[in-house]
Amino acid sequence: MARTVWDSTVGKKTVMAVSGLVMLLYLVAHMIGNLKIFFGSGEFNAYAHWLRTIGGPVMHEEWTLWLIRVVLVAAVVAHAVSAYQLSRRDIRARPTPYAHRRRRASYATRTMRWGGIILGLFIVWHLLDLTTGTVHSGGFESGKPYQNVVDTFSTWYGNVIYLVAMLAVGLHIRHGFWSAAQTLGVGSRSRDRALKAAANVLALLLTAGFIAVPVGVMTGVVS
């Protein structure tokens, strides 16, 4: 039964929708946490420490954090695999290109594929920069996330990578939120305008919220 659902186009779209919403919830929580950096190093570092102790004392230190990471990795993999397979299925269904190129979708829709690739590469860089410190500029200090964030956004390339990725996030959410609503049966002709407006507002708020951090560092508000 599960195999049959997964093999169907509707099943793959459903997996994409559900995994996308899981990642969206994480992004909202992550953005709110990031904004704590404007309240100073003490509060931001305390927040980072709290992340490692969620669920305690029932859960051992970092167990809940690792559980969240496993769920997110599963969501990212399921989302990426479904998107790739749906793309290949679409190409096989129409091997001959259109005789005349037409604008059939919004800019966000047409860039979903490249946006996904950009975000995938960004996730790898982000983890190597602020989690392991492998590619971090300057001296990475474990247990001092505030200073590590400031170090990253004190470099031009750190800002460029982050800003491009966050713009890709906004475009991805703008189309993905509406698309997920259609797939899960929430969308309808009467709700279409409201759903598109919600997608636009959500994409704008998340993009602005994430971009606020590097802008804060560049302008000296966060230092």
C-alpha positions as CSV (number, residue, x, y, z in Angstrom):
1,M,0.0,0.0,0.0
2,A,2.7,2.5,1.0
3,R,4.7,1.5,-2.1
4,T,1.7,2.1,-4.3
5,V,1.1,5.6,-2.8
6,W,4.8,6.5,-3.1
7,D,4.9,5.4,-6.8
8,S,1.9,7.6,-7.7
9,T,2.3,11.3,-8.7
10,V,-0.3,12.3,-6.1
11,G,1.7,10.4,-3.4
12,K,4.9,12.1,-4.3
13,K,3.2,15.5,-4.3
14,T,1.8,14.8,-0.9
15,V,5.2,13.8,0.5
16,M,6.6,17.1,-0.9
17,A,3.8,19.0,0.7
18,V,4.0,17.4,4.1
19,S,7.8,17.5,4.2
20,G,7.7,21.1,3.0
21,L,5.4,22.1,5.9
22,V,7.7,20.4,8.4
23,M,10.6,22.5,7.1
24,L,8.5,25.6,7.1
25,L,7.6,25.2,10.8
26,Y,11.3,24.8,11.5
27,L,12.1,27.9,9.6
28,V,9.6,30.0,11.5
29,A,11.0,28.7,14.9
30,H,14.6,29.2,13.6
31,M,13.9,32.8,12.5
32,I,12.4,33.7,15.8
33,G,15.4,32.3,17.6
34,N,17.8,34.1,15.3
35,L,16.2,37.4,16.2
36,K,17.2,37.0,19.8
37,I,20.6,38.2,18.7
38,F,19.3,41.7,18.8
39,F,18.9,41.3,22.6
40,G,22.6,40.8,23.1
41,S,25.1,38.0,23.5
42,G,23.9,36.8,26.9
43,E,20.3,36.1,25.7
44,F,21.4,34.7,22.3
45,N,24.0,32.3,23.9
46,A,21.4,31.3,26.5
47,Y,19.0,30.5,23.8
48,A,21.6,28.4,22.0
49,H,22.3,26.5,25.2
50,W,18.6,25.9,25.8
51,L,18.4,24.3,22.4
52,R,20.8,21.7,23.6
53,T,18.8,20.9,26.7
54,I,15.3,20.8,25.4
55,G,13.3,18.1,27.1
56,G,15.5,17.9,30.1
57,P,15.7,16.3,32.5
58,V,13.6,13.6,30.9
59,M,15.7,13.7,27.8
60,H,19.5,13.6,28.0
61,E,21.4,16.6,26.8
62,E,21.1,17.1,23.0
63,W,18.8,14.0,22.6
64,T,15.8,16.2,21.6
65,L,18.0,18.4,19.4
66,W,19.3,15.3,17.6
67,L,15.7,14.0,17.2
68,I,14.8,17.3,15.6
69,R,17.8,17.0,13.3
70,V,16.8,13.5,12.2
71,V,13.3,14.6,11.4
72,L,14.6,17.6,9.4
73,V,17.1,15.5,7.5
74,A,14.3,13.0,6.7
75,A,12.1,15.9,5.5
76,V,14.8,17.4,3.3
77,V,15.6,14.0,1.7
78,A,12.0,13.2,1.1
79,H,11.3,16.6,-0.3
80,A,14.4,16.5,-2.6
81,V,13.8,13.0,-3.8
82,S,10.1,13.6,-4.5
83,A,10.9,16.8,-6.4
84,Y,13.6,15.1,-8.5
85,Q,11.4,12.2,-9.4
86,L,8.4,14.4,-10.2
87,S,10.6,16.5,-12.4
88,R,11.9,13.4,-14.3
89,R,8.4,12.1,-14.7
90,D,7.3,15.4,-16.1
91,I,10.2,15.4,-18.6
92,R,9.3,11.8,-19.7
93,A,5.7,12.8,-20.2
94,R,6.7,15.5,-22.6
95,P,10.0,14.6,-24.3
96,T,9.4,17.0,-27.1
97,P,9.7,20.7,-26.1
98,Y,7.1,23.3,-26.9
99,A,7.3,24.7,-30.5
100,H,7.0,28.2,-29.0
101,R,8.2,29.1,-25.6
102,R,5.5,30.6,-23.5
103,R,5.4,32.1,-20.1
104,R,3.3,29.6,-18.3
105,A,4.2,30.2,-14.6
106,S,5.4,32.8,-12.2
107,Y,9.1,33.6,-11.7
108,A,9.0,31.7,-8.4
109,T,7.5,28.6,-10.0
110,R,10.1,28.6,-12.8
111,T,13.0,28.9,-10.3
112,M,11.8,26.3,-7.8
113,R,14.3,23.7,-9.1
114,W,17.3,26.0,-8.9
115,G,16.1,27.5,-5.6
116,G,16.1,24.0,-4.1
117,I,19.6,23.3,-5.3
118,I,20.8,26.7,-3.9
119,L,19.2,25.9,-0.5
120,G,20.7,22.4,-0.5
121,L,24.2,23.8,-1.0
122,F,23.5,26.5,1.6
123,I,22.4,24.0,4.3
124,V,25.8,22.2,3.9
125,W,27.7,25.5,4.1
126,H,25.7,26.8,7.0
127,L,26.3,23.6,9.0
128,L,30.0,23.6,8.2
129,D,30.2,27.3,9.2
130,L,28.2,27.7,12.4
131,T,27.8,24.1,13.6
132,T,31.1,22.4,13.1
133,G,33.2,25.5,12.4
134,T,35.0,23.7,9.5
135,V,34.7,26.7,7.0
136,H,34.2,29.4,9.6
137,S,36.1,32.6,9.2
138,G,38.3,33.6,12.0
139,G,38.5,31.5,15.2
140,F,35.4,29.3,15.7
141,E,34.6,29.0,19.4
142,S,32.3,26.3,20.6
143,G,29.7,27.5,23.0
144,K,29.9,31.1,21.8
145,P,27.3,31.2,19.0
146,Y,26.8,35.0,19.2
147,Q,30.5,35.7,18.4
148,N,30.5,33.1,15.7
149,V,27.5,34.6,14.0
150,V,29.1,38.1,14.1
151,D,32.3,36.7,12.6
152,T,30.5,35.1,9.7
153,F,28.6,38.3,8.8
154,S,31.7,40.4,9.1
155,T,32.9,38.9,5.8
156,W,31.5,39.9,2.4
157,Y,31.2,36.3,1.2
158,G,29.3,35.2,4.3
159,N,26.8,38.0,3.7
160,V,26.5,37.2,0.0
161,I,25.9,33.5,0.5
162,Y,23.4,34.1,3.2
163,L,21.4,36.8,1.4
164,V,21.2,34.8,-1.8
165,A,20.0,31.8,0.1
166,M,17.4,33.7,2.0
167,L,16.0,35.3,-1.2
168,A,15.8,31.7,-2.6
169,V,13.9,30.7,0.6
170,G,11.4,33.5,0.1
171,L,10.7,32.5,-3.5
172,H,10.5,28.8,-2.6
173,I,8.0,29.5,0.2
174,R,6.0,31.9,-1.9
175,H,5.2,29.1,-4.4
176,G,5.6,26.1,-2.2
177,F,3.0,27.2,0.5
178,W,0.3,27.7,-2.1
179,S,1.2,24.5,-3.9
180,A,1.1,22.5,-0.7
181,A,-2.3,23.8,0.1
182,Q,-3.6,22.6,-3.3
183,T,-2.0,19.2,-2.9
184,L,-3.5,18.7,0.6
185,G,-6.9,19.8,-0.5
186,V,-7.0,23.0,1.4
187,G,-7.0,25.2,-1.7
188,S,-10.1,26.1,-3.6
189,R,-11.2,28.8,-6.1
190,S,-12.8,30.8,-3.3
191,R,-9.7,30.6,-1.1
192,D,-7.1,31.0,-3.9
193,R,-6.6,34.7,-3.4
194,A,-6.3,34.4,0.4
195,L,-3.8,31.5,0.2
196,K,-1.6,33.4,-2.3
197,A,-1.7,36.5,-0.1
198,A,-0.8,34.3,2.9
199,A,2.1,32.8,1.0
200,N,3.4,36.2,-0.1
201,V,3.2,37.6,3.5
202,L,4.8,34.5,5.0
203,A,7.6,34.6,2.4
204,L,8.2,38.3,3.0
205,L,8.3,38.0,6.8
206,L,10.6,35.0,6.8
207,T,13.0,36.5,4.3
208,A,13.0,39.9,6.1
209,G,13.5,38.1,9.5
210,F,16.5,36.1,8.4
211,I,18.1,38.9,6.5
212,A,17.8,41.2,9.5
213,V,20.6,39.4,11.2
214,P,23.4,40.0,8.6
215,V,22.1,43.5,8.1
216,G,22.3,44.1,11.8
217,V,25.9,43.0,11.8
218,M,26.8,45.0,8.7
219,T,25.3,48.2,10.2
220,G,26.9,47.7,13.6
221,V,23.5,47.2,15.4
222,V,24.8,43.8,16.3
223,S,28.5,43.7,17.2
